[in-house]
């Protein structure tokens, strides 16, 4: 899944490079065009209520109603009863090899362009849907120099300022930039929709808990791609016959974008303060369904429903509420160090800053064409992809962690089952075998008193072996019944000091240095006898693992949080990694004559004291055993029963 996210990021970076190349080519080509911008024109408003568009309206122009406009003094706002606009341009001297005029931006749902002294219009276009941004490149001839070019525009209801943008120059030089015009939006929008389709194909490879987050981001990218695509005038210029479905998809994208964002934010930021993000998402989905149903009815069987009102009011209110909720939560979580919230805050802030700036410029000049909001949107989208990638990475790490914990729990369960079985078996065998052994030992001692020296030597050896068997049986009983009958507060410093006195002679015999470093005021609950048995057993194992004359066994005890930590470290031969996991298992021993029962009993004693025992070892370096026992912060006085 990480590779898929990297692929999406790579595609977006490729989009950025492609768009940069398009813009760079346009800027590089512009100075070579030797073109001039038409800075002056005449205009006249026409009132044609409830009349279908007719290019013959050009003949209805009143000679005394022409008004003059230029870039310094733009056109006035449209008349209240105006349905059409006439623009008249006086062509300059057309001394190019192949002159042409690029009407870069004129506004009208229907357009007709006529040249003076020509009977028929040189260009006519009529749309049946409410999109009014047009551009066209028209060829001219040198004979048209000084004549009037008249443009008839049938106006939409919303637009008030209608200043055109017109460039005249060599047709062949204007053609490359004309063909690239609006291509940036097509590349942006088409690429976003392509990315969304790629993400849809990846749904089949996701786990169930990942589908909602992935699908919400997929829907966000799809909606943003359609919004950018539908904003491009090139789409309606090249595919004007399909403009109506493009606009319908644009409306649907606007309706679906807010619930998709709500689901995405809930998946990444959580339910929010007092569950407000979740509550907003739950309320938003039925509202969106109702709005879409009303919109569909207004498009089909109930035309009385105001589509423009339905598109503006609900979307504005919902977007405003969502903006406030998102900003409050994103800033709040970012302040707490939530990296997802920081990414969303940065991306959303960049997009809002760019978009609000362009909206302000648009309200100052309605002919301003929004350009840079797409780049802000791209930054916001990258932040969302980064958040989703981080979320998937966290889920993967959590899954690996849970898998390791599950494996460890399974090992613990298997070990506990083995221990339970062996403890019952050990108890029954020990009780049945100990009595015959003791009787046999007694008779051998009696026989040994009357035996000759040579026979007595063999009988003493038999008694020693019976004693060894008895000690093994004692370990069996300790393993089978490790319960701490005499539980009291243990001062770890005192207990380890006594253990040091007991074990020091054995360490000295092996030329091994024994060091004990213990913090004061370390207390645990347990049986002193069992605790000594467990610790002495581990120290003996460390001594037996040391073969060099400069061996060292170090014992450290300190308090960490609410636990007493006892570490026993030796510089012996160490244990292989595959054998390390088997320590404490029945009948496993790293010693040639060991039974494994001693360490098994040690594990049971530590577990009975509600502690843990862990080993770490490096072959040829040494072994470390770490005991963690619950600490008592304040020693308690012994209770006296009355």
Secondary structure, DSSP 8 states (H G I E B T S, - for coil): -HHHHHHHHHHHHHHHHHHHHHHHHHHHHHGGG--EE--EEEEEEE--TT----GGGGGG--GGG-EEEESSS------TT--EEEEEEE-----STTEEEEEEEEE-SEEEEEETT-SS-SEEEE-SSS--EEEEEEE--GGGTT-EEEEEEE--SS------EEEEEEHHHHHHHHHHTTHHHHHHHHHHHHHHHHHHHHGGGS-HHHHHHHHHHHHHHHHHHHHHHHH-HHHHHHSGGGHHHHHHHHHHHHHHHHHHHHHHHHHHH-S-GGGHHHHHHHHHHHHHHHHHHHHHHHHTT-TTS-HHHHHHHHHHHHHHHHHHHHHHHHHHHHHTT-HHHHHHHHHHHHHHHHHHHHHHHHHH-TT----THHHHHHHHHHHHHHHHHHHHHHHHHHHHHHHHHHHHHHHHHHHHHHHHHHHHHHHHHHHHHHHHHHHHHHHHHHHHHHS-HHHHHHHHHHHHHHHHHHHHHHHHHHHHT---SS-EEEEHHHHHHHHHHHHHHHHHHTTEEEEEEE-SS-EEEE-HHHHHHHHHHHHHHHHHH--STTEEEEEEEEEETTEEEEEEEE-SS---HHHHTTTTSTT--SSTT--SHHHHHHHHHHHHTT-EEEEEEETTTEEEEEEEEE--SS--------
